[in-house]
Amino acid sequence: MLLVGLGAVSTTTIAGVIAIRKGLATPIGSLTQMGTIRLGKRTDNRSPKINDFVPLAQLDDLVFGGWDIFEADCYAAAKTAGVLEPALLDQIRPELEAIRPMPAVFDQRYVKRLQGPNVKKGKNKLDLAEQLIADIRNFKAKNNCDRLVMLWVGSTEVFMTEGPVHQSLAAFEKGLEASDDAIPSSMIYAYAALKEGIPFANAAPNLTADVPALQELARQNGSPLAGNDMKTGQTLIKTIIAPGLKARLLGVRGWYSTNILGNRDGEVLDDPESFKTKEESKKSALDYIFQPQLYPELYKDLSHVVRINYYPPRGDNKEGWDNIDIVGWLGYPMQLKINFLCRDSILAAPIVLDAALFMDLAKRAGKSGIQEWLSFYFKAPMHAKEVYPEHDLFIQLMKLKNTLRYMMGEELITHLGNEYYD
Ligand SMILES: NC(=O)c1ccc[n+]([C@@H]2O[C@H](COP(=O)([O-])OP(=O)(O)OC[C@H]3O[C@@H](n4cnc5c(N)ncnc54)[C@H](O)[C@@H]3O)[C@@H](O)[C@H]2O)c1
């Protein structure tokens, strides 16, 4: 598993996997490690573990590598992130210390609040991409890997929209050579992975691989692609609650969400341009779940506000507040308040692991391009141009499990259930 960025999420994922395989901890939150899947009829009593049903890579077989602009090894980086207890980290210290970040492709114009010493130099962006490809090949040879997956778990870059250089692979490659400003660091990593036919997933809200040029490359080289932005914390809760309100046709006038967090992610998001990227990613879910065009009386003028406040004392332990103004029978107003004291990276790590294992499975199943069945894991799921993204967590889970059934030649489950009463 190649991780771009050895920050809070990456180190919590890596340390978690190492601790779990030593029997020191439990993989709570991971569908690949703990989830089951029902097969056949409800009366069949067949619900194997997903890990026994589909041929996933096993935790014992994983090796980790990555890049960061800081030189700290994975142990030191995990200490800085402050998510996991030193008592746990000390039990796996040698394994973590052995993971040292390779020099990064980084340009401060895309992440304003960061600067670090462990950065590559190159004559243009194509040269930097080639250096990453060399890193990928060296890592694979040195660790004797059969396969690789790459995930961007680096900082949130500034807000960008699709431009001419992103429209085709040919334009993009020219842009790399000309060091076009519209190609941020994350796109260079995505290009390097896809060029090597490796699955690539984006755990952050950056534009990254969500452009026609990189999707073309993914299809051409047989690379599965997924993103964007892991669905944790407040958005996870939003996509659990909103489908429930909608199912009962309760109206929503306003949804006010605010967060305080004090980790490095929070510091980066304190920059308005990086925050804009996150805001867009966080705000899209409700519109798609509520479908105001179909239910104008219930959701048309919903006021949806999202705030993130950088507050250092909290570290990775984020606090989110949601105030939801809802409307019931005959227009009577009600309120729902949610106060979520969560741990961001504890929620992110299991789904980073799942996304990596499923992307590897997708590659072996011959899938390439956007993997919409993995929407379950993302705040702003990548999707085909002609369809809207599916945000409802429960529909996403059904889609994921049906894809696994389909891959393995099992009957899809529709929940119709007529057969029990015929
Ligand atoms: N924690 C969560 O629950 C969560 C959820 C969804 C998305 N995310 C996103 O995941 C990303 C990582 O989050 P985090 O909490 O681990 O942040 P973090 O700041 O702890 O880690 C990010 C790391 O990426 C490194 N980095 C930045 N640019 C880089 C580059 N070009 N090349 C290599 N390394 C680079 C930074 O130096 C840093 O160490 C963020 O974009 C965040 O928004 C986090």
The ligand as an SDF file (V2000), in Angstrom:
LIG
                    3D

 44 48  0  0  0  0  0  0  0  0999 V2000
   -9.2580   12.3770    9.2330 N   0  0  0  0  0  0  0  0  0  0  0  0
  -10.3620   12.1810    8.5670 C   0  0  0  0  0  0  0  0  0  0  0  0
  -11.3400   11.6840    9.0950 O   0  0  0  0  0  0  0  0  0  0  0  0
  -10.4330   12.5270    7.1350 C   0  0  0  0  0  0  0  0  0  0  0  0
  -11.6080   12.2460    6.5010 C   0  0  0  0  0  0  0  0  0  0  0  0
  -11.7320   12.5130    5.1600 C   0  0  0  0  0  0  0  0  0  0  0  0
  -10.6710   13.0540    4.4890 C   0  0  0  0  0  0  0  0  0  0  0  0
   -9.5450   13.3660    5.1250 N   0  0  0  0  0  0  0  0  0  0  0  0
   -8.5080   13.9830    4.3330 C   0  0  0  0  0  0  0  0  0  0  0  0
   -7.3860   13.1390    4.3240 O   0  0  0  0  0  0  0  0  0  0  0  0
   -6.2190   13.9270    4.2060 C   0  0  0  0  0  0  0  0  0  0  0  0
   -5.2480   13.5420    5.2970 C   0  0  0  0  0  0  0  0  0  0  0  0
   -5.7870   13.8560    6.5650 O   0  0  0  0  0  0  0  0  0  0  0  0
   -4.8800   13.8150    7.8560 P   0  0  0  0  0  0  0  0  0  0  0  0
   -5.7530   14.0840    9.0120 O   0  0  0  0  0  0  0  0  0  0  0  0
   -4.0480   12.5860    7.8380 O   0  0  0  0  0  0  0  0  0  0  0  0
   -3.9590   15.0860    7.6020 O   0  0  0  0  0  0  0  0  0  0  0  0
   -2.4420   15.3150    8.0600 P   0  0  0  0  0  0  0  0  0  0  0  0
   -2.2000   16.7730    7.8870 O   0  0  0  0  0  0  0  0  0  0  0  0
   -2.1790   14.6970    9.3940 O   0  0  0  0  0  0  0  0  0  0  0  0
   -1.6000   14.4790    6.9900 O   0  0  0  0  0  0  0  0  0  0  0  0
   -1.4200   14.8850    5.6750 C   0  0  0  0  0  0  0  0  0  0  0  0
    0.0430   14.6450    5.3370 C   0  0  0  0  0  0  0  0  0  0  0  0
    0.1960   14.8600    3.9390 O   0  0  0  0  0  0  0  0  0  0  0  0
    1.4730   15.4450    3.7520 C   0  0  0  0  0  0  0  0  0  0  0  0
    1.4860   16.0440    2.4140 N   0  0  0  0  0  0  0  0  0  0  0  0
    0.8750   17.1560    1.9870 C   0  0  0  0  0  0  0  0  0  0  0  0
    1.1350   17.3410    0.6730 N   0  0  0  0  0  0  0  0  0  0  0  0
    1.9080   16.3130    0.2680 C   0  0  0  0  0  0  0  0  0  0  0  0
    2.4950   15.9430   -0.9730 C   0  0  0  0  0  0  0  0  0  0  0  0
    2.3140   16.6940   -2.0550 N   0  0  0  0  0  0  0  0  0  0  0  0
    3.2070   14.8160   -1.0280 N   0  0  0  0  0  0  0  0  0  0  0  0
    3.3960   14.0360    0.0860 C   0  0  0  0  0  0  0  0  0  0  0  0
    2.8710   14.3440    1.2870 N   0  0  0  0  0  0  0  0  0  0  0  0
    2.1310   15.4650    1.3730 C   0  0  0  0  0  0  0  0  0  0  0  0
    1.6000   16.4100    4.9020 C   0  0  0  0  0  0  0  0  0  0  0  0
    2.9390   16.7490    5.1290 O   0  0  0  0  0  0  0  0  0  0  0  0
    0.9870   15.6080    6.0440 C   0  0  0  0  0  0  0  0  0  0  0  0
    1.9490   14.8680    6.7650 O   0  0  0  0  0  0  0  0  0  0  0  0
   -6.6690   15.3840    4.2860 C   0  0  0  0  0  0  0  0  0  0  0  0
   -6.7750   15.9010    2.9850 O   0  0  0  0  0  0  0  0  0  0  0  0
   -8.0180   15.2900    4.9110 C   0  0  0  0  0  0  0  0  0  0  0  0
   -8.8610   16.3650    4.5450 O   0  0  0  0  0  0  0  0  0  0  0  0
   -9.3920   13.0930    6.4360 C   0  0  0  0  0  0  0  0  0  0  0  0
  1  2  1  0
  2  3  2  0
  2  4  1  0
  4  5  1  0
  4 44  2  0
  5  6  2  0
  6  7  1  0
  7  8  2  0
  8  9  1  0
  8 44  1  0
  9 10  1  0
  9 42  1  0
 10 11  1  0
 11 12  1  0
 11 40  1  0
 12 13  1  0
 13 14  1  0
 14 15  2  0
 14 16  1  0
 14 17  1  0
 17 18  1  0
 18 19  2  0
 18 20  1  0
 18 21  1  0
 21 22  1  0
 22 23  1  0
 23 24  1  0
 23 38  1  0
 24 25  1  0
 25 26  1  0
 25 36  1  0
 26 27  1  0
 26 35  1  0
 27 28  2  0
 28 29  1  0
 29 30  1  0
 29 35  2  0
 30 31  1  0
 30 32  2  0
 32 33  1  0
 33 34  2  0
 34 35  1  0
 36 37  1  0
 36 38  1  0
 38 39  1  0
 40 41  1  0
 40 42  1  0
 42 43  1  0
M  CHG  2   8   1  16  -1
M  END
$$$$
